Structure formats: C-alpha cells, structure tokens
Amino acid sequence: MRDFLRMYEDLRSDLRKTKQRVLHFLLRRGIRYEQGGPWTERHKQWLSTLEFEGDLDRETLDVYLAHLVELESKCGELASRVEEIGEGERYREPVKRLKAFKGIKTLIALSLVADIGDFRRFAGAQAFMAFLGLVPSEHSSGGKRRQGGITKAGNSHLRRLVVEAAWHYRSYHPTSRTLVRRRQGVDPQIVAYANRAGRRLNRKYLRLVFRGKRSQVAVTAVSRELSGFIWGAMVGQVS
C-alpha cells in the first residue's frame, strides 16, 4: 500500500513538473496566456493553436502536451483507485475519521493509516509529533537553552503530507459544502473535535502571521498542532 500510494504521488509530481516545463518553455519565447489561469480547457485549446517560427518548437510543445495528456489520464485512473481503496472495508473507518479534518483527503488519510498502522504505539501527541520531525530543535550553550526550527528527524514523507494539509488552515469555514459532504456519516464527536481543531489552527496561523512570521513558519507551527489533533482523533482522545 505504501509503495502504491507513493507511486501515485510520484506521478502527480511528474504531472506538476510537466505543466511547469510547458509554461517555462513558452516564457522563454515570450509567450504568455492572458485570458485567465492556466490548465483550463480554454488554456489547453489555446496551446494547441500556437504557431512558432521554427518547426522544432511546435514539435517540442506537442511532445510535452502528449506526455501531459498521458499523465493526466493515468493520474485520473489512480485517483479513482485510491478512492476505491479508501472505501474498502479495511480502511473505511480510519480514513473517514481523518477526512473530517480540513486539508486531509483520501490520499493523505490512506498514507497516514498505511504508514502508522496503530496510532496507539505513540505514548502521546508529542511522541507522534517527534516521529514526524515536527518538534522544535534545542540548542544548549553556557547553561542556556533555546529552541530552533523543527528537527526534521522523523518520517519526512508523512511530515510533508501533514504540512501540505496544514496550508489549508489559512482560512476555516466548517460549513463549506466540501467539508460537510466529507463529514457525512462520521461520528459527531470526531466532527466536533475536527471543528475545534480547525478554529484553533486557523487562529494560530493568523496570530503568527500578524506577528510578522513568514507564512511558511506559521504553517509549520500549524502542522505540528495538526499532527497532535490527528493523533487524538485516531486514539479516541477527542474530549
């Protein structure tokens, strides 16, 4: 399961990089799309009609676009497969529980469940944070102790996924249709717990940004607390 999910993530990364390569290729030729955001159907149609002075430029773009179409098709197939696995009997309940949190969709939920297994093997939320490498590092000198950035000493793959989820807490709207739909059939206690987490994490992010912290620093701090809430939800400490 872990390898399957990481393969899917690799393909999604390849898709993002291919899109970036196309845009950089065009920018090097001074070509910009100015009719909205990229990668809409309208943008893709525009790409197919571009004309270049040299044949090799058109051929280069065509190869990029063909690879893009192939990756989009495969990622679409795998996305459906991931959802199917998440709905299976083995993973359904833990995945539903994790998806009650904003920013955690099926891929991240399955990755956490597949990598961690039994969350009770961690004595507490702090131990889970340390496993992810999200606790502050400490430096001692002359009897003084000061904290630095996160240790990054734990599971780097899961840490990246939790940080990815934490970016969603720059805002929080518990009544959003997407979140309400994902929470259907989830234990009301878990939903209430995830809502408390959402409000707290959003306040934390805003407070840190207003104090002048860079958004990346604020999100890292949010991800640390989010991991604590995740551990609580998975071991039943939601009161």
KETIMI-150800 format. One record per residue (C-alpha): residue number from 1; residue in one letter; y, z, x. Coordinates in steps of 0.25 Angstrom, whole numbers, always signed. Layout:
REM KETIMI-150800
<r num="NUM" residuo="A" north="Y" up="Z" east="X"/>
...
***
This chain:
REM KETIMI-150800
<r num="1" residuo="M" north="+0" up="+0" east="+0"/>
<r num="2" residuo="R" north="+10" up="+4" east="+11"/>
<r num="3" residuo="D" north="+7" up="-10" east="+18"/>
<r num="4" residuo="F" north="+9" up="-17" east="+5"/>
<r num="5" residuo="L" north="+22" up="-11" east="+2"/>
<r num="6" residuo="R" north="+27" up="-13" east="+16"/>
<r num="7" residuo="M" north="+23" up="-28" east="+16"/>
<r num="8" residuo="Y" north="+31" up="-29" east="+3"/>
<r num="9" residuo="E" north="+43" up="-22" east="+9"/>
<r num="10" residuo="D" north="+42" up="-32" east="+21"/>
<r num="11" residuo="L" north="+42" up="-44" east="+12"/>
<r num="12" residuo="R" north="+54" up="-38" east="+5"/>
<r num="13" residuo="S" north="+61" up="-36" east="+18"/>
<r num="14" residuo="D" north="+58" up="-51" east="+22"/>
<r num="15" residuo="L" north="+64" up="-55" east="+9"/>
<r num="16" residuo="R" north="+77" up="-48" east="+12"/>
<r num="17" residuo="K" north="+77" up="-53" east="+26"/>
<r num="18" residuo="T" north="+75" up="-67" east="+22"/>
<r num="19" residuo="K" north="+87" up="-66" east="+12"/>
<r num="20" residuo="Q" north="+95" up="-61" east="+23"/>
<r num="21" residuo="R" north="+91" up="-73" east="+32"/>
<r num="22" residuo="V" north="+95" up="-83" east="+22"/>
<r num="23" residuo="L" north="+109" up="-76" east="+20"/>
<r num="24" residuo="H" north="+111" up="-75" east="+35"/>
<r num="25" residuo="F" north="+107" up="-90" east="+37"/>
<r num="26" residuo="L" north="+117" up="-94" east="+27"/>
<r num="27" residuo="L" north="+128" up="-85" east="+32"/>
<r num="28" residuo="R" north="+126" up="-91" east="+46"/>
<r num="29" residuo="R" north="+130" up="-104" east="+39"/>
<r num="30" residuo="G" north="+142" up="-98" east="+32"/>
<r num="31" residuo="I" north="+135" up="-100" east="+18"/>
<r num="32" residuo="R" north="+137" up="-88" east="+8"/>
<r num="33" residuo="Y" north="+133" up="-87" east="-6"/>
<r num="34" residuo="E" north="+145" up="-82" east="-14"/>
<r num="35" residuo="Q" north="+140" up="-83" east="-28"/>
<r num="36" residuo="G" north="+134" up="-69" east="-29"/>
<r num="37" residuo="G" north="+123" up="-61" east="-22"/>
<r num="38" residuo="P" north="+112" up="-67" east="-14"/>
<r num="39" residuo="W" north="+98" up="-70" east="-18"/>
<r num="40" residuo="T" north="+101" up="-72" east="-33"/>
<r num="41" residuo="E" north="+95" up="-84" east="-40"/>
<r num="42" residuo="R" north="+108" up="-91" east="-39"/>
<r num="43" residuo="H" north="+109" up="-88" east="-24"/>
<r num="44" residuo="K" north="+95" up="-94" east="-21"/>
<r num="45" residuo="Q" north="+99" up="-106" east="-29"/>
<r num="46" residuo="W" north="+112" up="-107" east="-20"/>
<r num="47" residuo="L" north="+103" up="-106" east="-7"/>
<r num="48" residuo="S" north="+94" up="-118" east="-12"/>
<r num="49" residuo="T" north="+107" up="-127" east="-13"/>
<r num="50" residuo="L" north="+113" up="-124" east="+0"/>
<r num="51" residuo="E" north="+116" up="-136" east="+9"/>
<r num="52" residuo="F" north="+117" up="-136" east="+24"/>
<r num="53" residuo="E" north="+121" up="-145" east="+35"/>
<r num="54" residuo="G" north="+108" up="-145" east="+42"/>
<r num="55" residuo="D" north="+94" up="-146" east="+37"/>
<r num="56" residuo="L" north="+89" up="-135" east="+45"/>
<r num="57" residuo="D" north="+98" up="-125" east="+38"/>
<r num="58" residuo="R" north="+93" up="-129" east="+24"/>
<r num="59" residuo="E" north="+78" up="-129" east="+29"/>
<r num="60" residuo="T" north="+81" up="-115" east="+35"/>
<r num="61" residuo="L" north="+86" up="-109" east="+22"/>
<r num="62" residuo="D" north="+75" up="-116" east="+14"/>
<r num="63" residuo="V" north="+64" up="-109" east="+23"/>
<r num="64" residuo="Y" north="+72" up="-95" east="+21"/>
<r num="65" residuo="L" north="+72" up="-97" east="+6"/>
<r num="66" residuo="A" north="+58" up="-101" east="+5"/>
<r num="67" residuo="H" north="+54" up="-89" east="+12"/>
<r num="68" residuo="L" north="+63" up="-81" east="+3"/>
<r num="69" residuo="V" north="+56" up="-86" east="-9"/>
<r num="70" residuo="E" north="+42" up="-83" east="-4"/>
<r num="71" residuo="L" north="+47" up="-69" east="+0"/>
<r num="72" residuo="E" north="+53" up="-67" east="-14"/>
<r num="73" residuo="S" north="+40" up="-71" east="-21"/>
<r num="74" residuo="K" north="+31" up="-62" east="-12"/>
<r num="75" residuo="C" north="+41" up="-50" east="-14"/>
<r num="76" residuo="G" north="+41" up="-52" east="-29"/>
<r num="77" residuo="E" north="+25" up="-52" east="-29"/>
<r num="78" residuo="L" north="+25" up="-40" east="-21"/>
<r num="79" residuo="A" north="+35" up="-33" east="-29"/>
<r num="80" residuo="S" north="+27" up="-35" east="-41"/>
<r num="81" residuo="R" north="+14" up="-30" east="-34"/>
<r num="82" residuo="V" north="+22" up="-17" east="-29"/>
<r num="83" residuo="E" north="+26" up="-14" east="-44"/>
<r num="84" residuo="E" north="+11" up="-16" east="-48"/>
<r num="85" residuo="I" north="+6" up="-7" east="-37"/>
<r num="86" residuo="G" north="+17" up="+4" east="-41"/>
<r num="87" residuo="E" north="+12" up="+3" east="-56"/>
<r num="88" residuo="G" north="-3" up="+5" east="-51"/>
<r num="89" residuo="E" north="-10" up="+18" east="-55"/>
<r num="90" residuo="R" north="-10" up="+23" east="-40"/>
<r num="91" residuo="Y" north="+5" up="+22" east="-38"/>
<r num="92" residuo="R" north="+12" up="+22" east="-52"/>
<r num="93" residuo="E" north="+16" up="+37" east="-54"/>
<r num="94" residuo="P" north="+21" up="+39" east="-40"/>
<r num="95" residuo="V" north="+29" up="+26" east="-40"/>
<r num="96" residuo="K" north="+35" up="+29" east="-54"/>
<r num="97" residuo="R" north="+39" up="+42" east="-49"/>
<r num="98" residuo="L" north="+46" up="+37" east="-36"/>
<r num="99" residuo="K" north="+53" up="+25" east="-44"/>
<r num="100" residuo="A" north="+60" up="+36" east="-53"/>
<r num="101" residuo="F" north="+69" up="+37" east="-40"/>
<r num="102" residuo="K" north="+80" up="+26" east="-39"/>
<r num="103" residuo="G" north="+78" up="+17" east="-28"/>
<r num="104" residuo="I" north="+63" up="+19" east="-28"/>
<r num="105" residuo="K" north="+56" up="+7" east="-33"/>
<r num="106" residuo="T" north="+41" up="+3" east="-33"/>
<r num="107" residuo="L" north="+41" up="-1" east="-18"/>
<r num="108" residuo="I" north="+47" up="+11" east="-13"/>
<r num="109" residuo="A" north="+39" up="+20" east="-22"/>
<r num="110" residuo="L" north="+26" up="+14" east="-18"/>
<r num="111" residuo="S" north="+29" up="+15" east="-4"/>
<r num="112" residuo="L" north="+32" up="+29" east="-5"/>
<r num="113" residuo="V" north="+19" up="+32" east="-12"/>
<r num="114" residuo="A" north="+11" up="+24" east="-3"/>
<r num="115" residuo="D" north="+17" up="+29" east="+10"/>
<r num="116" residuo="I" north="+17" up="+44" east="+6"/>
<r num="117" residuo="G" north="+5" up="+46" east="-3"/>
<r num="118" residuo="D" north="+6" up="+61" east="-7"/>
<r num="119" residuo="F" north="+21" up="+66" east="-6"/>
<r num="120" residuo="R" north="+15" up="+80" east="-6"/>
<r num="121" residuo="R" north="+11" up="+78" east="+8"/>
<r num="122" residuo="F" north="+26" up="+81" east="+11"/>
<r num="123" residuo="A" north="+29" up="+96" east="+10"/>
<r num="124" residuo="G" north="+43" up="+93" east="+5"/>
<r num="125" residuo="A" north="+54" up="+83" east="+3"/>
<r num="126" residuo="Q" north="+59" up="+86" east="+17"/>
<r num="127" residuo="A" north="+46" up="+82" east="+23"/>
<r num="128" residuo="F" north="+46" up="+69" east="+15"/>
<r num="129" residuo="M" north="+60" up="+66" east="+20"/>
<r num="130" residuo="A" north="+55" up="+69" east="+34"/>
<r num="131" residuo="F" north="+43" up="+60" east="+32"/>
<r num="132" residuo="L" north="+53" up="+49" east="+29"/>
<r num="133" residuo="G" north="+62" up="+52" east="+40"/>
<r num="134" residuo="L" north="+74" up="+55" east="+31"/>
<r num="135" residuo="V" north="+77" up="+69" east="+36"/>
<r num="136" residuo="P" north="+89" up="+71" east="+46"/>
<r num="137" residuo="S" north="+86" up="+72" east="+61"/>
<r num="138" residuo="E" north="+90" up="+84" east="+68"/>
<r num="139" residuo="H" north="+97" up="+86" east="+82"/>
<r num="140" residuo="S" north="+98" up="+99" east="+89"/>
<r num="141" residuo="S" north="+107" up="+102" east="+101"/>
<r num="142" residuo="G" north="+112" up="+115" east="+106"/>
<r num="143" residuo="G" north="+107" up="+123" east="+95"/>
<r num="144" residuo="K" north="+114" up="+114" east="+85"/>
<r num="145" residuo="R" north="+106" up="+105" east="+75"/>
<r num="146" residuo="R" north="+112" up="+93" east="+68"/>
<r num="147" residuo="Q" north="+105" up="+82" east="+59"/>
<r num="148" residuo="G" north="+106" up="+68" east="+61"/>
<r num="149" residuo="G" north="+101" up="+55" east="+54"/>
<r num="150" residuo="I" north="+87" up="+55" east="+47"/>
<r num="151" residuo="T" north="+75" up="+56" east="+57"/>
<r num="152" residuo="K" north="+69" up="+42" east="+53"/>
<r num="153" residuo="A" north="+56" up="+48" east="+58"/>
<r num="154" residuo="G" north="+47" up="+47" east="+45"/>
<r num="155" residuo="N" north="+42" up="+35" east="+37"/>
<r num="156" residuo="S" north="+52" up="+24" east="+40"/>
<r num="157" residuo="H" north="+47" up="+15" east="+29"/>
<r num="158" residuo="L" north="+48" up="+25" east="+17"/>
<r num="159" residuo="R" north="+61" up="+30" east="+23"/>
<r num="160" residuo="R" north="+67" up="+16" east="+22"/>
<r num="161" residuo="L" north="+62" up="+15" east="+7"/>
<r num="162" residuo="V" north="+68" up="+29" east="+3"/>
<r num="163" residuo="V" north="+81" up="+25" east="+10"/>
<r num="164" residuo="E" north="+80" up="+12" east="+2"/>
<r num="165" residuo="A" north="+79" up="+19" east="-11"/>
<r num="166" residuo="A" north="+90" up="+29" east="-7"/>
<r num="167" residuo="W" north="+100" up="+18" east="-7"/>
<r num="168" residuo="H" north="+99" up="+17" east="-22"/>
<r num="169" residuo="Y" north="+105" up="+31" east="-23"/>
<r num="170" residuo="R" north="+119" up="+26" east="-20"/>
<r num="171" residuo="S" north="+120" up="+26" east="-35"/>
<r num="172" residuo="Y" north="+111" up="+32" east="-46"/>
<r num="173" residuo="H" north="+110" up="+28" east="-61"/>
<r num="174" residuo="P" north="+98" up="+35" east="-67"/>
<r num="175" residuo="T" north="+100" up="+27" east="-80"/>
<r num="176" residuo="S" north="+98" up="+13" east="-73"/>
<r num="177" residuo="R" north="+88" up="+4" east="-80"/>
<r num="178" residuo="T" north="+80" up="+2" east="-68"/>
<r num="179" residuo="L" north="+78" up="+17" east="-65"/>
<r num="180" residuo="V" north="+76" up="+20" east="-79"/>
<r num="181" residuo="R" north="+65" up="+10" east="-80"/>
<r num="182" residuo="R" north="+58" up="+14" east="-67"/>
<r num="183" residuo="R" north="+58" up="+29" east="-72"/>
<r num="184" residuo="Q" north="+51" up="+26" east="-85"/>
<r num="185" residuo="G" north="+38" up="+34" east="-86"/>
<r num="186" residuo="V" north="+42" up="+43" east="-75"/>
<r num="187" residuo="D" north="+41" up="+58" east="-76"/>
<r num="188" residuo="P" north="+54" up="+63" east="-81"/>
<r num="189" residuo="Q" north="+54" up="+74" east="-71"/>
<r num="190" residuo="I" north="+54" up="+63" east="-60"/>
<r num="191" residuo="V" north="+65" up="+55" east="-67"/>
<r num="192" residuo="A" north="+74" up="+67" east="-67"/>
<r num="193" residuo="Y" north="+71" up="+70" east="-53"/>
<r num="194" residuo="A" north="+74" up="+56" east="-49"/>
<r num="195" residuo="N" north="+87" up="+56" east="-56"/>
<r num="196" residuo="R" north="+91" up="+69" east="-49"/>
<r num="197" residuo="A" north="+87" up="+63" east="-36"/>
<r num="198" residuo="G" north="+96" up="+50" east="-40"/>
<r num="199" residuo="R" north="+108" up="+58" east="-43"/>
<r num="200" residuo="R" north="+107" up="+67" east="-31"/>
<r num="201" residuo="L" north="+104" up="+55" east="-21"/>
<r num="202" residuo="N" north="+116" up="+47" east="-27"/>
<r num="203" residuo="R" north="+125" up="+59" east="-26"/>
<r num="204" residuo="K" north="+121" up="+61" east="-11"/>
<r num="205" residuo="Y" north="+123" up="+47" east="-8"/>
<r num="206" residuo="L" north="+137" up="+47" east="-14"/>
<r num="207" residuo="R" north="+141" up="+60" east="-7"/>
<r num="208" residuo="L" north="+137" up="+55" east="+7"/>
<r num="209" residuo="V" north="+144" up="+42" east="+5"/>
<r num="210" residuo="F" north="+157" up="+49" east="+0"/>
<r num="211" residuo="R" north="+156" up="+58" east="+13"/>
<r num="212" residuo="G" north="+156" up="+46" east="+21"/>
<r num="213" residuo="K" north="+142" up="+44" east="+25"/>
<r num="214" residuo="R" north="+137" up="+30" east="+26"/>
<r num="215" residuo="S" north="+128" up="+25" east="+15"/>
<r num="216" residuo="Q" north="+116" up="+23" east="+24"/>
<r num="217" residuo="V" north="+117" up="+38" east="+28"/>
<r num="218" residuo="A" north="+119" up="+42" east="+13"/>
<r num="219" residuo="V" north="+107" up="+34" east="+9"/>
<r num="220" residuo="T" north="+98" up="+40" east="+20"/>
<r num="221" residuo="A" north="+102" up="+54" east="+15"/>
<r num="222" residuo="V" north="+99" up="+50" east="+1"/>
<r num="223" residuo="S" north="+86" up="+44" east="+5"/>
<r num="224" residuo="R" north="+82" up="+58" east="+11"/>
<r num="225" residuo="E" north="+84" up="+65" east="-2"/>
<r num="226" residuo="L" north="+78" up="+54" east="-10"/>
<r num="227" residuo="S" north="+65" up="+56" east="-2"/>
<r num="228" residuo="G" north="+65" up="+71" east="-6"/>
<r num="229" residuo="F" north="+66" up="+67" east="-20"/>
<r num="230" residuo="I" north="+55" up="+57" east="-19"/>
<r num="231" residuo="W" north="+46" up="+68" east="-13"/>
<r num="232" residuo="G" north="+50" up="+77" east="-24"/>
<r num="233" residuo="A" north="+46" up="+67" east="-35"/>
<r num="234" residuo="M" north="+33" up="+64" east="-28"/>
<r num="235" residuo="V" north="+28" up="+78" east="-27"/>
<r num="236" residuo="G" north="+33" up="+83" east="-40"/>
<r num="237" residuo="Q" north="+45" up="+91" east="-35"/>
<r num="238" residuo="V" north="+55" up="+86" east="-46"/>
<r num="239" residuo="S" north="+60" up="+98" east="-52"/>
***
